[in-house]
Amino acid sequence: MREKDQFNVRHIPGAILIPLDELRARIPAVLEGAKAMTILIYCGDGVTHGPEGTEFLNNAGYANAVNLKPGIEGWAGAGYPIAKG
């Protein structure tokens, strides 16, 4: 749910960048075939775009979309791996 410049600074390894505006505009195209998958949504702090994106996906039938409540800040602060670029 973050923007490209934020994603390039740090993200969870293997994450796919889909900003919230793009998700809203193109949900079928960007997540085709993923309704049964667990989708981890995160933003910077876990309280801004992450919950909004999670709610949007849940309402669109992606019942396994969940928000990473501490966001990337909490992930990094806990010492989990971070990717850049």
PAZAPA-4460 file (N, C-alpha, C; in steps of 0.05 Angstrom, whole numbers, plus 32768, in hexadecimal, padded with zeros to 4 digits):
% residues 85
    n_x    n_y    n_z   ca_x   ca_y   ca_z    c_x    c_y    c_z   seq   type   mol
   8010   7FE8   8000   8000   8000   8000   8011   8019   8000     1      M     A
   802B   8016   7FFD   803D   802C   7FFE   8043   8036   7FE2     2      R     A
   8050   804D   7FE0   8058   8058   7FC6   8073   804E   7FBE     3      E     A
   807A   8050   7FA5   8092   8045   7F9A   80AC   804E   7FA8     4      K     A
   80AE   8068   7FAE   80C5   8072   7FBB   80C9   8066   7FD7     5      D     A
   80B3   8063   7FE5   80B3   8056   8000   80BB   8039   7FFE     6      Q     A
   80AF   802B   7FEB   80B4   800F   7FE6   80D2   800B   7FE0     7      F     A
   80DE   801D   7FD0   80FA   801A   7FC8   810D   801D   7FE0     8      N     A
   8105   802D   7FF4   8115   8031   800C   8116   8017   801C     9      V     A
   80FF   800B   8020   80FE   7FF1   802E   80E3   7FE4   802B    10      R     A
   80E4   7FCA   8029   80CB   7FBA   8027   80D1   7F9E   8031    11      H     A
   80BC   7F8F   8035   80BE   7F73   803D   80C8   7F63   8024    12      I     A
   80DD   7F53   8027   80E6   7F43   8010   80D0   7F33   8003    13      P     A
   80CE   7F35   7FE9   80BA   7F27   7FD9   80A0   7F36   7FD6    14      G     A
   809E   7F4E   7FE3   8086   7F5E   7FE1   8082   7F68   7FC5    15      A     A
   8069   7F6C   7FBE   8061   7F78   7FA4   8055   7F93   7FAA    16      I     A
   805F   7FA7   7F9C   8055   7FC2   7FA0   803B   7FC7   7F91    17      L     A
   8026   7FCD   7FA0   800C   7FD5   7F94   8002   7FEC   7FA4    18      I     A
   8007   8005   7F9C   7FFD   801C   7FAB   7FDE   801B   7FAC    19      P     A
   7FD3   8027   7FC1   7FB6   8026   7FC6   7FA6   8030   7FAF    20      L     A
   7FAE   8046   7FA3   7F9F   8051   7F8C   7F9F   803D   7F74    21      D     A
   7FB5   8030   7F6F   7FB6   801C   7F5A   7FA5   8004   7F60    22      E     A
   7FA5   7FFC   7F79   7F95   7FE5   7F81   7F77   7FEB   7F7D    23      L     A
   7F6F   8002   7F85   7F52   800A   7F81   7F4B   800B   7F63    24      R     A
   7F5D   8014   7F53   7F56   8017   7F36   7F58   7FFD   7F27    25      A     A
   7F69   7FEA   7F30   7F6E   7FD3   7F1F   7F6E   7FB9   7F2F    26      R     A
   7F5D   7FB6   7F43   7F5E   7F9F   7F55   7F5D   7F84   7F45    27      I     A
   7F4B   7F80   7F32   7F4B   7F66   7F25   7F65   7F60   7F16    28      P     A
   7F71   7F74   7F0A   7F89   7F6F   7EFB   7FA1   7F6A   7F0C    29      A     A
   7FA4   7F78   7F23   7FBC   7F76   7F33   7FBB   7F5E   7F46    30      V     A
   7FA4   7F53   7F4C   7FA2   7F3D   7F5E   7F92   7F25   7F53    31      L     A
   7F93   7F22   7F39   7F84   7F0D   7F2C   7F8C   7EF2   7F38    32      E     A
   7F78   7EE2   7F3F   7F7D   7EC7   7F4A   7F87   7EC6   7F66    33      G     A
   7F86   7EDC   7F75   7F91   7EDC   7F90   7F7D   7EDC   7FA6    34      A     A
   7F63   7ED9   7FA0   7F4E   7EDB   7FB4   7F52   7EC7   7FCB    35      K     A
   7F5C   7EAF   7FC5   7F5F   7E9B   7FDA   7F7A   7E9D   7FE9    36      A     A
   7F8B   7EAE   7FE0   7FA6   7EB1   7FEC   7FA5   7EC4   8004    37      M     A
   7FB8   7EC0   8017   7FBC   7ED3   802C   7FCC   7EEA   8020    38      T     A
   7FC2   7F02   8024   7FCF   7F1A   8019   7FD5   7F2C   8031    39      I     A
   7FEF   7F31   8035   7FF8   7F43   804B   7FFA   7F5F   8040    40      L     A
   7FEB   7F71   804C   7FEB   7F8D   8044   7FFA   7F9D   8059    41      I     A
   800B   7FAF   8050   8019   7FC0   8063   801F   7FDC   8058    42      Y     A
   8020   7FEF   806A   8028   800A   8063   8040   8010   8075    43      C     A
   8045   802A   8079   805C   8031   808A   8058   802B   80A7    44      G     A
   8041   8033   80B1   803C   8030   80CE   8026   801D   80D6    45      D     A
   8019   8012   80C2   8003   7FFF   80C7   7FE8   800B   80CD    46      G     A
   7FE6   8025   80CE   7FCD   8032   80D5   7FC3   8045   80BF    47      V     A
   7FD2   8048   80AA   7FCB   805C   8096   7FBD   804D   807E    48      T     A
   7FCD   8045   806A   7FC2   8039   8052   7FBD   801B   8055    49      H     A
   7FCC   800E   8067   7FC9   7FF1   806A   7FAC   7FE8   8072    50      G     A
   7FA1   7FF4   8087   7F85   7FEC   808E   7F71   7FF3   8078    51      P     A
   7F75   8009   806A   7F63   8011   8055   7F64   7FFD   803D    52      E     A
   7F7D   7FF6   8036   7F80   7FE2   8020   7F75   7FC7   8028    53      G     A
   7F79   7FBF   8041   7F6F   7FA5   804A   7F51   7FA5   8049    54      T     A
   7F44   7FBA   8053   7F27   7FBB   8052   7F1D   7FBA   8036    55      E     A
   7F2A   7FC9   8024   7F22   7FC9   8008   7F23   7FAD   7FFC    56      F     A
   7F39   7F9F   8001   7F3C   7F84   7FF6   7F28   7F71   8003    57      L     A
   7F24   7F72   801D   7F10   7F61   802A   7EF4   7F65   801E    58      N     A
   7EED   7F7E   801A   7ED3   7F85   800E   7ED0   7F7C   7FF1    59      N     A
   7EE7   7F79   7FE3   7EE7   7F70   7FC7   7EE9   7F51   7FC5    60      A     A
   7EE7   7F43   7FDC   7EE7   7F26   7FDC   7F01   7F19   7FE2    61      G     A
   7F15   7F28   7FEA   7F2F   7F1D   7FF2   7F2F   7F1A   8010    62      Y     A
   7F22   7F05   8019   7F1E   7F01   8036   7F37   7EFC   8046    63      A     A
   7F4D   7EF4   8038   7F66   7EEE   8046   7F7A   7F05   8045    64      N     A
   7F71   7F1C   803E   7F82   7F34   803F   7F83   7F3E   805C    65      A     A
   7F9C   7F42   8066   7FA0   7F4A   8082   7FB3   7F61   8082    66      V     A
   7FB0   7F73   8096   7FC2   7F8A   809A   7FD8   7F83   80AD    67      N     A
   7FF1   7F8A   80A6   8007   7F88   80B9   8006   7FA0   80CB    68      L     A
   7FFB   7F9D   80E3   7FF4   7FB3   80F5   800C   7FC6   80FB    69      K     A
   8024   7FBC   80FF   803A   7FCF   8104   8046   7FDB   80EB    70      P     A
   803D   7FD2   80D3   8048   7FDC   80BA   8065   7FD4   80B6    71      G     A
   8071   7FE0   80A2   808D   7FDA   809C   809F   7FE4   80B3    72      I     A
   8096   7FFA   80C1   80A6   8004   80D7   80A8   7FEF   80ED    73      E     A
   8092   7FE3   80F4   8092   7FCE   8109   80A1   7FB5   8100    74      G     A
   809E   7FAE   80E6   80AC   7F97   80DB   80CA   7F9A   80DE    75      W     A
   80D4   7FB2   80D5   80F0   7FB7   80D6   80FA   7FB9   80F3    76      A     A
   80EA   7FC6   8104   80F1   7FC9   8120   80F3   7FAF   812F    77      G     A
   80E5   7F9B   8126   80E6   7F80   8132   80FD   7F70   8128    78      A     A
   810C   7F7B   8115   8124   7F6E   810A   811F   7F5A   80F4    79      G     A
   8107   7F5B   80E8   8101   7F4A   80D1   8110   7F54   80B9    80      Y     A
   8114   7F43   80A5   8124   7F4B   808D   8116   7F61   807D    81      P     A
   8127   7F72   8071   811E   7F89   8061   812D   7F87   8046    82      I     A
   811E   7F8E   8031   812A   7F90   8017   8129   7FAD   800E    83      A     A
   813B   7FB4   7FFC   813D   7FCF   7FF1   813D   7FCE   7FD3    84      K     A
   8134   7FE4   7FC7   8135   7FE6   7FAA   811C   7FDF   7F9C    85      G     A
***
